[in-house]
Amino acid sequence: MADLADYAAAFSLSLDPAQLAQFRRYSELLREWNQRINLTAIDAPAEIEIRHFLDSLTVATATGDLSDRRLIDVGTGAGFPGLALKILYPAMALTLVDSVAKKTRFLEAVAAELGLSDVTILAERAETVGRQPAHREQYDWAVARAVAALPVLVEYLLPLCRAGGSALAQKGESAPREVSEARTAIGLLGGGEPILHPVKLPGRDETHYLVVIPKVATTPAAYPRSPGRPAKKPLGR
């Protein structure tokens, strides 16, 4: 995946031959499994490279080096952005959360095939994980990509961040509006002032955003609410 190395280098990220081989195998597994279960509508290798792998790697432009950090990826689906970041930073401790067991079986297969260690995979709802002592306020970063509108998503992410950590949401051009709509929820959940980092992928007109929300206070014990409740009645609505 020489192209992926070049694309990553444009974001000041370096991939060695072993990491490129891992991404190549990841792409093969994604396409193989996608014939059996619905993992992604993007099936062409060149599109997987940009729209999944590179898009995930751009998260590192906001987080910085994640080595020896704890990161949890909520609603990870086929492993984006979490598994891509784990390939980039092998010393990172990674937790992947998805409520669909078929997808978590795929994630287990990828982690085993690529030889990734210190990866925890949970077939759980985010609201459930956010109330478990092993995960609540235990992470340096809680991240998500294309999971829910920001007023909902912050209730999934912020309870998982330690004080001094951050939540990060990958968003499209709706990001500024969603940040405005989520301000009440962010304040209730212990979040600070959001920072928007614009990202332009090669060959794409749309600007993507990395929305970073610092965790400045402990999340009240009432949050996250019971499974399904955040989506049905977002905070501040």
MIVEXPA-244569 format. One record per residue: residue number from 1; residue in one letter; x, y, z of N, C-alpha, C in turn. Coordinates in steps of 0.1 Angstrom, whole numbers. Atoms other than C-alpha are relative to their C-alpha. Layout:
REM MIVEXPA-244569
+-----+------+-------+-------+-------+-------+-------+-------+-------+-------+-------+
|  nr | rest |   n_u |   n_v |   n_w |  ca_u |  ca_v |  ca_w |   c_u |   c_v |   c_w |
+-----+------+-------+-------+-------+-------+-------+-------+-------+-------+-------+
| NUM |    A |     X |     Y |     Z |     X |     Y |     Z |     X |     Y |     Z |
...
+-----+------+-------+-------+-------+-------+-------+-------+-------+-------+-------+
REM end
This chain:
REM MIVEXPA-244569
+-----+------+-------+-------+-------+-------+-------+-------+-------+-------+-------+
|  nr | rest |   n_u |   n_v |   n_w |  ca_u |  ca_v |  ca_w |   c_u |   c_v |   c_w |
+-----+------+-------+-------+-------+-------+-------+-------+-------+-------+-------+
|   1 |    M |     8 |   -12 |     0 |     0 |     0 |     0 |     9 |    12 |     0 |
|   2 |    A |    -9 |   -11 |     1 |    25 |    25 |   -12 |    -7 |    13 |     0 |
|   3 |    D |     8 |   -12 |     0 |    -2 |    50 |   -18 |    -4 |     5 |    14 |
|   4 |    L |     4 |    -3 |   -14 |   -14 |    48 |    18 |    12 |     7 |     7 |
|   5 |    A |   -12 |    -6 |    -6 |    22 |    56 |    29 |     1 |    15 |    -4 |
|   6 |    D |    -1 |   -14 |     5 |    22 |    87 |     7 |   -11 |     9 |     6 |
|   7 |    Y |    11 |    -8 |    -5 |   -12 |    98 |    18 |     2 |     4 |    15 |
|   8 |    A |    -2 |    -2 |   -14 |    -3 |    94 |    55 |    11 |    10 |     2 |
|   9 |    A |   -11 |   -10 |    -1 |    30 |   113 |    50 |    -5 |    14 |    -2 |
|  10 |    A |     5 |   -14 |     2 |    10 |   143 |    38 |    -6 |     5 |    12 |
|  11 |    F |     5 |    -5 |   -13 |    -5 |   144 |    73 |    11 |    -2 |    11 |
|  12 |    S |   -11 |     1 |    -9 |    30 |   140 |    88 |    -1 |   -13 |     9 |
|  13 |    L |     1 |    13 |    -6 |    23 |   103 |    97 |     8 |   -10 |    -8 |
|  14 |    S |    -9 |     9 |     7 |    48 |    76 |    90 |    -4 |   -15 |     2 |
|  15 |    L |     3 |    14 |     0 |    40 |    40 |    81 |    12 |    -8 |    -5 |
|  16 |    D |   -12 |     8 |     5 |    68 |    14 |    78 |    -6 |   -12 |    -8 |
|  17 |    P |     5 |    11 |     9 |    66 |   -17 |    55 |    -8 |   -10 |     8 |
|  18 |    A |     8 |    10 |    -8 |    53 |   -40 |    83 |   -14 |     5 |     3 |
|  19 |    Q |    13 |    -6 |    -2 |    25 |   -16 |    90 |    -8 |     0 |   -13 |
|  20 |    L |     7 |     0 |    12 |    16 |   -13 |    54 |    -5 |   -14 |    -4 |
|  21 |    A |     4 |    14 |     2 |    15 |   -51 |    52 |   -12 |    -3 |     8 |
|  22 |    Q |    11 |     2 |    -8 |    -9 |   -51 |    81 |   -13 |     6 |    -6 |
|  23 |    F |    12 |    -7 |     7 |   -32 |   -26 |    63 |    -4 |    -8 |   -12 |
|  24 |    R |     3 |     8 |    11 |   -30 |   -47 |    32 |    -9 |   -12 |     4 |
|  25 |    R |     8 |    12 |    -5 |   -42 |   -78 |    51 |   -13 |     4 |     5 |
|  26 |    Y |    12 |    -5 |    -6 |   -68 |   -58 |    69 |   -10 |     2 |   -12 |
|  27 |    S |     8 |    -3 |    12 |   -82 |   -47 |    35 |    -6 |   -13 |    -6 |
|  28 |    E |     4 |    13 |     5 |   -83 |   -83 |    23 |   -11 |    -7 |     9 |
|  29 |    L |     9 |     6 |    -9 |  -101 |   -95 |    54 |   -14 |     7 |     0 |
|  30 |    L |    12 |    -8 |     0 |  -126 |   -66 |    52 |    -8 |    -4 |   -12 |
|  31 |    R |     7 |     4 |    12 |  -135 |   -76 |    16 |    -5 |   -14 |     1 |
|  32 |    E |     5 |    14 |    -1 |  -137 |  -113 |    24 |   -12 |    -1 |     9 |
|  33 |    W |    12 |     1 |    -9 |  -160 |  -109 |    54 |   -12 |     8 |    -5 |
|  34 |    N |    11 |    -9 |     5 |  -180 |   -82 |    36 |   -10 |    -8 |    -9 |
|  35 |    Q |     8 |     9 |     9 |  -193 |  -110 |    13 |   -10 |    -8 |     9 |
|  36 |    R |     9 |     8 |    -8 |  -209 |  -127 |    43 |    -8 |     9 |    10 |
|  37 |    I |     7 |    -8 |    -9 |  -219 |   -99 |    67 |     2 |    15 |    -5 |
|  38 |    N |    -1 |   -14 |     5 |  -226 |   -62 |    60 |     9 |     9 |     9 |
|  39 |    L |   -10 |    -8 |    -8 |  -195 |   -43 |    72 |     2 |    14 |    -6 |
|  40 |    T |    -3 |   -13 |     6 |  -191 |   -15 |    47 |    -6 |     0 |   -15 |
|  41 |    A |     4 |    -2 |    14 |  -206 |    -2 |    14 |    12 |     3 |    -9 |
|  42 |    I |   -13 |    -3 |     7 |  -170 |     7 |     4 |     8 |   -13 |    -2 |
|  43 |    D |    -6 |    13 |     2 |  -155 |   -24 |   -12 |    13 |     1 |    -9 |
|  44 |    A |   -11 |    -1 |     9 |  -129 |   -11 |   -38 |    13 |     3 |     9 |
|  45 |    P |   -12 |    -2 |    -8 |   -93 |   -14 |   -24 |     5 |    15 |     1 |
|  46 |    A |    -5 |   -14 |     0 |   -84 |    22 |   -34 |    -9 |     9 |     9 |
|  47 |    E |     9 |    -8 |    -8 |  -115 |    36 |   -17 |     1 |    -4 |    15 |
|  48 |    I |    -3 |     4 |   -14 |  -109 |    15 |    15 |    12 |     7 |     5 |
|  49 |    E |   -13 |    -7 |    -4 |   -74 |    30 |    16 |    -3 |    14 |     4 |
|  50 |    I |     2 |   -14 |    -3 |   -87 |    66 |    16 |   -11 |     2 |    10 |
|  51 |    R |    12 |    -3 |    -7 |  -122 |    65 |    30 |    -1 |    -7 |    13 |
|  52 |    H |     0 |     7 |   -13 |  -115 |    40 |    58 |    13 |     2 |     7 |
|  53 |    F |   -13 |     0 |    -6 |   -78 |    37 |    65 |     6 |    15 |     3 |
|  54 |    L |    -5 |   -14 |    -1 |   -66 |    73 |    58 |    -9 |     8 |     9 |
|  55 |    D |     9 |    -8 |    -8 |   -97 |    89 |    73 |     2 |    -4 |    15 |
|  56 |    S |    -2 |     4 |   -14 |   -91 |    69 |   105 |    13 |     5 |     5 |
|  57 |    L |   -13 |    -5 |    -4 |   -54 |    78 |   106 |     1 |    15 |     3 |
|  58 |    T |     0 |   -14 |    -2 |   -62 |   115 |   104 |    -3 |     4 |    15 |
|  59 |    V |     3 |    -2 |   -14 |   -74 |   112 |   140 |    12 |     4 |     8 |
|  60 |    A |   -13 |    -3 |    -6 |   -38 |   112 |   150 |     5 |    14 |    -1 |
|  61 |    T |    -5 |   -14 |     1 |   -33 |   147 |   138 |    -6 |     9 |    11 |
|  62 |    A |     5 |    -7 |   -11 |   -55 |   158 |   167 |     4 |    -6 |    13 |
|  63 |    T |    -3 |     7 |   -13 |   -46 |   132 |   194 |    15 |     1 |     3 |
|  64 |    G |   -14 |     2 |    -2 |    -8 |   132 |   188 |     3 |   -15 |     2 |
|  65 |    D |    -5 |    14 |    -2 |    12 |   101 |   196 |    -8 |    -7 |    11 |
|  66 |    L |     9 |     8 |   -10 |   -11 |    75 |   213 |     7 |   -11 |     7 |
|  67 |    S |    -8 |    10 |    -6 |    17 |    52 |   224 |    -2 |     1 |    15 |
|  68 |    D |     2 |     1 |   -14 |    10 |    41 |   260 |   -12 |     8 |     5 |
|  69 |    R |    13 |    -6 |    -4 |   -24 |    58 |   260 |   -11 |   -10 |    -1 |
|  70 |    R |    12 |     8 |     1 |   -58 |    42 |   265 |   -10 |     7 |    -9 |
|  71 |    L |    10 |    -5 |     9 |   -83 |    47 |   237 |   -11 |   -10 |    -1 |
|  72 |    I |    11 |     8 |     2 |  -118 |    34 |   234 |    -8 |     6 |   -13 |
|  73 |    D |     7 |    -3 |    12 |  -136 |    34 |   200 |   -15 |    -5 |     1 |
|  74 |    V |    14 |     4 |    -3 |  -174 |    34 |   204 |    -8 |    -1 |   -14 |
|  75 |    G |     7 |     2 |    13 |  -196 |    20 |   176 |     9 |    -2 |   -11 |
|  76 |    T |   -11 |     1 |     9 |  -165 |     9 |   158 |    -3 |    -6 |   -13 |
|  77 |    G |     3 |     6 |    12 |  -182 |   -12 |   132 |    11 |   -10 |    -5 |
|  78 |    A |   -11 |     9 |     6 |  -154 |   -27 |   110 |    13 |     4 |     6 |
|  79 |    G |   -12 |    -3 |    -7 |  -128 |   -12 |   133 |     6 |    14 |    -2 |
|  80 |    F |    -5 |   -14 |     3 |  -126 |    25 |   123 |    -6 |    10 |    10 |
|  81 |    P |   -14 |    -2 |     3 |  -109 |    45 |   135 |    10 |    -9 |     9 |
|  82 |    G |    -9 |     6 |   -11 |   -96 |    23 |   164 |    11 |    -9 |    -5 |
|  83 |    L |   -10 |    10 |     4 |   -79 |    -6 |   146 |    11 |     7 |    -9 |
|  84 |    A |   -10 |    -7 |     8 |   -62 |    17 |   121 |    10 |     8 |     9 |
|  85 |    L |    -9 |    -7 |   -10 |   -48 |    38 |   150 |     9 |   -10 |     8 |
|  86 |    K |    -8 |    10 |    -7 |   -36 |     6 |   167 |    11 |    -5 |    -9 |
|  87 |    I |   -11 |     3 |     9 |   -16 |    -3 |   136 |    10 |    11 |     0 |
|  88 |    L |    -9 |   -12 |    -1 |    -1 |    32 |   137 |     8 |     1 |    13 |
|  89 |    Y |    -6 |    -1 |   -13 |     6 |    31 |   174 |    -2 |   -14 |     7 |
|  90 |    P |     2 |    14 |    -6 |    11 |    -6 |   185 |     0 |     0 |    15 |
|  91 |    A |     0 |     0 |   -15 |    18 |     4 |   221 |   -12 |     6 |     7 |
|  92 |    M |    12 |    -5 |    -5 |   -16 |    19 |   225 |    -9 |   -11 |     6 |
|  93 |    A |    10 |     9 |    -5 |   -42 |     1 |   247 |   -13 |     3 |    -6 |
|  94 |    L |    12 |    -3 |     8 |   -73 |    -2 |   226 |   -12 |    -8 |     5 |
|  95 |    T |    12 |     7 |    -3 |  -109 |   -11 |   235 |   -10 |     4 |   -12 |
|  96 |    L |     9 |    -2 |    11 |  -134 |   -15 |   206 |   -14 |    -5 |     5 |
|  97 |    V |    14 |     3 |    -4 |  -172 |   -14 |   213 |    -9 |     1 |   -12 |
|  98 |    D |    10 |     0 |    10 |  -199 |   -24 |   190 |   -11 |   -10 |     5 |
|  99 |    S |    11 |     8 |    -6 |  -234 |   -38 |   199 |    -3 |   -12 |    -9 |
| 100 |    V |     3 |    10 |    10 |  -235 |   -61 |   168 |    11 |   -11 |     1 |
| 101 |    A |    -9 |    11 |    -3 |  -219 |   -95 |   177 |     7 |    -4 |   -13 |
| 102 |    K |    -6 |     5 |    13 |  -212 |  -104 |   140 |    12 |     9 |    -3 |
| 103 |    K |   -11 |   -10 |     2 |  -190 |   -72 |   138 |    11 |    -2 |     9 |
| 104 |    T |   -11 |     3 |   -10 |  -171 |   -80 |   170 |     7 |   -12 |    -3 |
| 105 |    R |    -7 |    12 |     5 |  -163 |  -114 |   156 |    10 |     3 |   -11 |
| 106 |    F |    -9 |    -4 |    10 |  -148 |   -98 |   126 |    12 |     8 |     6 |
| 107 |    L |   -11 |    -8 |    -7 |  -128 |   -74 |   149 |    10 |   -10 |     6 |
| 108 |    E |    -8 |    10 |    -6 |  -115 |  -104 |   168 |     9 |    -7 |   -10 |
| 109 |    A |    -8 |     7 |    10 |  -104 |  -121 |   136 |    11 |     9 |    -5 |
| 110 |    V |   -10 |    -9 |     5 |   -86 |   -90 |   124 |    12 |     2 |    10 |
| 111 |    A |   -10 |    -2 |   -10 |   -68 |   -84 |   157 |     9 |   -13 |     1 |
| 112 |    A |    -8 |    13 |    -1 |   -56 |  -121 |   158 |     8 |    -1 |   -13 |
| 113 |    E |    -7 |     2 |    13 |   -46 |  -122 |   121 |    12 |    10 |    -1 |
| 114 |    L |   -10 |   -11 |     1 |   -26 |   -89 |   124 |    10 |    -1 |    12 |
| 115 |    G |    -9 |     2 |   -12 |   -10 |  -100 |   157 |     0 |    12 |     9 |
| 116 |    L |     1 |   -12 |    -8 |   -23 |   -70 |   176 |    -3 |    -4 |    14 |
| 117 |    S |     2 |     3 |   -14 |   -20 |   -72 |   214 |    -6 |    12 |     7 |
| 118 |    D |     6 |   -10 |    -9 |   -37 |   -53 |   242 |   -12 |     7 |    -7 |
| 119 |    V |    13 |    -4 |     7 |   -70 |   -51 |   222 |   -11 |    -7 |     8 |
| 120 |    T |    12 |     5 |    -7 |  -103 |   -55 |   242 |   -11 |     3 |    -9 |
| 121 |    I |    11 |    -2 |     9 |  -134 |   -61 |   221 |   -13 |    -3 |     8 |
| 122 |    L |    13 |     1 |    -8 |  -169 |   -56 |   237 |   -12 |     0 |    -9 |
| 123 |    A |    13 |     0 |     7 |  -202 |   -66 |   221 |   -10 |     5 |    10 |
| 124 |    E |     8 |    -7 |   -10 |  -221 |   -41 |   242 |    -5 |    13 |    -5 |
| 125 |    R |     4 |   -14 |     3 |  -241 |    -9 |   240 |     9 |    10 |     7 |
| 126 |    A |    -9 |   -10 |    -6 |  -221 |    22 |   247 |    -5 |     5 |    14 |
| 127 |    E |     5 |    -4 |   -13 |  -245 |    32 |   275 |     3 |   -10 |    11 |
| 128 |    T |    -4 |    11 |   -10 |  -238 |    -1 |   293 |    14 |     1 |     4 |
| 129 |    V |   -14 |    -1 |    -2 |  -201 |     2 |   289 |     4 |    12 |     9 |
| 130 |    G |    -3 |   -13 |    -7 |  -201 |    38 |   302 |    -4 |    -1 |    15 |
| 131 |    R |     4 |     1 |   -15 |  -216 |    26 |   336 |     8 |   -11 |     7 |
| 132 |    Q |    -8 |    11 |    -6 |  -191 |    -3 |   341 |    13 |     6 |     6 |
| 133 |    P |   -12 |    -6 |    -6 |  -163 |     6 |   366 |    13 |    -3 |    -7 |
| 134 |    A |   -12 |     3 |     7 |  -137 |   -11 |   344 |     2 |    10 |   -12 |
| 135 |    H |    -1 |    -9 |    11 |  -144 |    15 |   317 |    -4 |    14 |     2 |
| 136 |    R |     5 |   -14 |    -3 |  -161 |    45 |   332 |    12 |     9 |     4 |
| 137 |    E |   -10 |   -10 |    -3 |  -137 |    75 |   332 |    14 |    -6 |     1 |
| 138 |    Q |   -12 |     7 |     0 |  -108 |    52 |   324 |     9 |     3 |   -12 |
| 139 |    Y |    -7 |    -1 |    13 |   -97 |    64 |   290 |     6 |    14 |    -3 |
| 140 |    D |    -5 |   -13 |     4 |   -74 |    91 |   277 |    -8 |     6 |   -12 |
| 141 |    W |     8 |    -4 |    11 |   -94 |    92 |   245 |   -12 |    -9 |    -2 |
| 142 |    A |    12 |     8 |     4 |  -130 |    81 |   236 |    -3 |     6 |   -14 |
| 143 |    V |     1 |    -5 |    13 |  -135 |    83 |   199 |   -12 |    -7 |    -7 |
| 144 |    A |    11 |     6 |     8 |  -163 |    76 |   174 |     0 |     7 |   -14 |
| 145 |    R |     1 |    -4 |    14 |  -169 |    79 |   136 |   -14 |    -4 |    -5 |
| 146 |    A |    13 |     3 |     7 |  -203 |    82 |   120 |    -9 |    -8 |     8 |
| 147 |    V |     8 |     8 |    -9 |  -222 |    69 |   150 |   -14 |     6 |     3 |
| 148 |    A |    12 |    -7 |    -4 |  -248 |    95 |   160 |     2 |    15 |     0 |
| 149 |    A |    -1 |   -14 |    -1 |  -255 |   132 |   161 |     7 |     4 |    13 |
| 150 |    L |    -9 |    -3 |   -11 |  -232 |   150 |   185 |    -7 |     2 |    14 |
| 151 |    P |     7 |    -1 |   -13 |  -258 |   158 |   212 |    -2 |   -14 |     7 |
| 152 |    V |     1 |    14 |    -5 |  -263 |   120 |   215 |    14 |    -6 |     2 |
| 153 |    L |   -13 |     6 |    -1 |  -227 |   110 |   209 |     8 |     4 |    12 |
| 154 |    V |    -8 |    -4 |   -11 |  -212 |   130 |   237 |    -5 |    -7 |    13 |
| 155 |    E |     5 |     8 |   -12 |  -234 |   110 |   262 |     6 |   -14 |    -1 |
| 156 |    Y |    -7 |    12 |     1 |  -217 |    79 |   249 |    15 |     1 |     3 |
| 157 |    L |   -14 |    -2 |    -1 |  -182 |    93 |   249 |     6 |     6 |    13 |
| 158 |    L |    -6 |    -7 |   -12 |  -176 |   117 |   278 |     0 |    -8 |    13 |
| 159 |    P |    -1 |     8 |   -12 |  -185 |    92 |   306 |    12 |    -9 |     0 |
| 160 |    L |   -11 |    10 |     1 |  -157 |    70 |   293 |    14 |     7 |     2 |
| 161 |    C |   -13 |    -8 |     0 |  -130 |    98 |   294 |     3 |     3 |    15 |
| 162 |    R |    -5 |    -5 |   -13 |  -109 |   104 |   325 |     0 |    15 |     0 |
| 163 |    A |    -3 |   -15 |    -1 |  -106 |   140 |   338 |    13 |     3 |    -6 |
| 164 |    G |   -13 |    -3 |     7 |   -79 |   155 |   316 |     1 |    -7 |   -13 |
| 165 |    G |     0 |     6 |    13 |   -87 |   132 |   287 |    -9 |     7 |    -9 |
| 166 |    S |     8 |    -7 |    10 |  -108 |   140 |   257 |    -9 |   -10 |    -8 |
| 167 |    A |     8 |     7 |     9 |  -136 |   128 |   235 |     3 |     6 |   -14 |
| 168 |    L |    -2 |    -5 |    14 |  -132 |   130 |   197 |   -10 |    -7 |    -9 |
| 169 |    A |    10 |     5 |     9 |  -159 |   127 |   171 |     4 |     4 |   -14 |
| 170 |    Q |    -3 |    -3 |    14 |  -152 |   124 |   134 |   -13 |     4 |    -7 |
| 171 |    K |    12 |    -6 |     5 |  -178 |   146 |   116 |     2 |     5 |   -14 |
| 172 |    G |     0 |    -6 |    13 |  -187 |   159 |    82 |    -2 |    15 |     1 |
| 173 |    E |     1 |   -14 |     0 |  -196 |   194 |    72 |   -11 |     6 |    10 |
| 174 |    S |     9 |    -4 |   -10 |  -224 |   195 |    98 |     6 |     3 |    13 |
| 175 |    A |    -6 |    -1 |   -13 |  -199 |   196 |   126 |    -2 |    13 |     7 |
| 176 |    P |     3 |   -13 |    -8 |  -202 |   234 |   135 |   -14 |     1 |     5 |
| 177 |    R |    14 |     0 |    -5 |  -240 |   231 |   137 |    -2 |   -10 |    11 |
| 178 |    E |     2 |    10 |   -10 |  -238 |   199 |   157 |     7 |     4 |    13 |
| 179 |    V |    -7 |    -5 |   -12 |  -213 |   215 |   182 |    -9 |    10 |     7 |
| 180 |    S |    10 |    -9 |    -6 |  -238 |   243 |   187 |   -11 |    -7 |     7 |
| 181 |    E |    11 |     7 |    -5 |  -266 |   219 |   193 |     4 |    -8 |    13 |
| 182 |    A |    -5 |     9 |   -11 |  -245 |   198 |   218 |     5 |     7 |    12 |
| 183 |    R |    -7 |    -7 |   -11 |  -233 |   226 |   241 |    -6 |    -3 |    13 |
| 184 |    T |     7 |     3 |   -13 |  -259 |   219 |   268 |     5 |   -14 |     5 |
| 185 |    A |    -4 |    13 |    -4 |  -251 |   182 |   268 |    15 |    -1 |     4 |
| 186 |    I |   -14 |     0 |    -3 |  -213 |   188 |   268 |     2 |     5 |    14 |
| 187 |    G |    -2 |    -6 |   -13 |  -216 |   210 |   299 |    -5 |    -9 |    11 |
| 188 |    L |     5 |     9 |   -10 |  -238 |   185 |   317 |     9 |   -12 |     3 |
| 189 |    L |    -8 |    12 |    -1 |  -214 |   157 |   311 |    14 |     2 |     4 |
| 190 |    G |   -14 |    -3 |    -4 |  -182 |   174 |   322 |     9 |     4 |   -11 |
| 191 |    G |    -9 |    -4 |    11 |  -169 |   185 |   289 |     3 |    15 |     0 |
| 192 |    G |    -4 |   -14 |     1 |  -151 |   217 |   281 |    -3 |     6 |   -14 |
| 193 |    E |     2 |    -7 |    13 |  -149 |   240 |   250 |     5 |    -9 |   -11 |
| 194 |    P |    -4 |     8 |    11 |  -149 |   220 |   218 |     9 |     7 |   -10 |
| 195 |    I |   -10 |    -5 |    10 |  -121 |   224 |   192 |    -3 |    -7 |   -13 |
| 196 |    L |     3 |     6 |    13 |  -128 |   218 |   155 |    13 |     0 |    -8 |
| 197 |    H |   -12 |     1 |     9 |   -99 |   205 |   134 |    -5 |    -4 |   -14 |
| 198 |    P |     4 |     3 |    14 |  -107 |   206 |    96 |    10 |   -10 |    -6 |
| 199 |    V |    -9 |    10 |     7 |   -94 |   177 |    75 |    -6 |    -1 |   -14 |
| 200 |    K |     4 |     2 |    14 |   -94 |   174 |    37 |     7 |   -13 |    -5 |
| 201 |    L |    -6 |    12 |     6 |   -89 |   139 |    22 |     3 |     2 |   -14 |
| 202 |    P |    -3 |    -1 |    14 |   -73 |   135 |   -12 |   -11 |    -3 |    -9 |
| 203 |    G |    11 |     3 |    10 |   -98 |   137 |   -41 |   -14 |     3 |     6 |
| 204 |    R |    13 |    -2 |    -6 |  -126 |   148 |   -18 |    -3 |    15 |     2 |
| 205 |    D |     3 |   -14 |    -1 |  -143 |   182 |   -19 |    -5 |     3 |    14 |
| 206 |    E |     6 |    -3 |   -13 |  -161 |   179 |    15 |    11 |     1 |    11 |
| 207 |    T |    -9 |    -1 |   -12 |  -143 |   191 |    46 |    -5 |    -9 |    11 |
| 208 |    H |     3 |     7 |   -12 |  -143 |   167 |    75 |     5 |     7 |    12 |
| 209 |    Y |    -5 |    -6 |   -13 |  -138 |   177 |   111 |     2 |   -10 |    10 |
| 210 |    L |    -2 |     7 |   -12 |  -123 |   162 |   141 |    -4 |     9 |    11 |
| 211 |    V |     5 |    -8 |   -11 |  -143 |   175 |   170 |     6 |    -5 |    13 |
| 212 |    V |    -7 |     4 |   -13 |  -122 |   174 |   202 |    -7 |     7 |    12 |
| 213 |    I |     7 |    -6 |   -11 |  -140 |   179 |   235 |     8 |    -4 |    13 |
| 214 |    P |    -8 |     4 |   -12 |  -117 |   180 |   266 |   -10 |    -3 |    12 |
| 215 |    K |     8 |     4 |   -12 |  -130 |   163 |   298 |     6 |     8 |    12 |
| 216 |    V |    -5 |    -9 |   -10 |  -127 |   190 |   325 |    -6 |    -2 |    14 |
| 217 |    A |     6 |     3 |   -13 |  -150 |   176 |   352 |    -6 |   -14 |     0 |
| 218 |    T |     6 |    13 |     0 |  -164 |   143 |   364 |   -14 |     0 |    -5 |
| 219 |    T |    14 |     1 |     5 |  -195 |   131 |   347 |    -9 |    -4 |    11 |
| 220 |    P |     9 |     4 |   -10 |  -225 |   130 |   370 |    -4 |   -15 |    -1 |
| 221 |    A |     3 |    14 |     0 |  -235 |    95 |   381 |   -13 |    -4 |    -8 |
| 222 |    A |    13 |     3 |     7 |  -269 |    98 |   363 |     3 |    -3 |   -15 |
| 223 |    Y |    -3 |     2 |    14 |  -251 |    96 |   329 |    11 |   -10 |    -2 |
| 224 |    P |    10 |     0 |    11 |  -251 |    78 |   305 |   -13 |    -6 |     5 |
| 225 |    R |    13 |     5 |    -3 |  -288 |    71 |   308 |    -1 |   -14 |    -6 |
| 226 |    S |     2 |    13 |     4 |  -303 |    37 |   300 |     1 |    -2 |   -15 |
| 227 |    P |    -1 |     2 |    14 |  -297 |    21 |   266 |   -12 |     5 |    -8 |
| 228 |    G |    10 |    -6 |     9 |  -316 |    39 |   239 |    -5 |    13 |     4 |
| 229 |    R |     5 |   -13 |    -5 |  -325 |    69 |   261 |     7 |    12 |    -7 |
| 230 |    P |    -7 |   -11 |     6 |  -298 |    92 |   247 |    -5 |     3 |   -14 |
| 231 |    A |     5 |    -2 |    14 |  -310 |    87 |   211 |   -14 |     5 |     0 |
| 232 |    K |    15 |    -4 |     0 |  -347 |    91 |   220 |    -2 |    14 |     5 |
| 233 |    K |     1 |   -13 |    -6 |  -342 |   122 |   241 |    13 |     6 |     3 |
| 234 |    P |   -13 |    -5 |    -2 |  -309 |   139 |   236 |     0 |    11 |    10 |
| 235 |    L |    -1 |   -10 |   -10 |  -297 |   161 |   264 |    -1 |    14 |    -6 |
| 236 |    G |     1 |   -14 |     5 |  -307 |   198 |   260 |   -10 |     2 |   -11 |
| 237 |    R |    11 |    -1 |    10 |  -335 |   190 |   235 |   -14 |     1 |     7 |
+-----+------+-------+-------+-------+-------+-------+-------+-------+-------+-------+
REM end
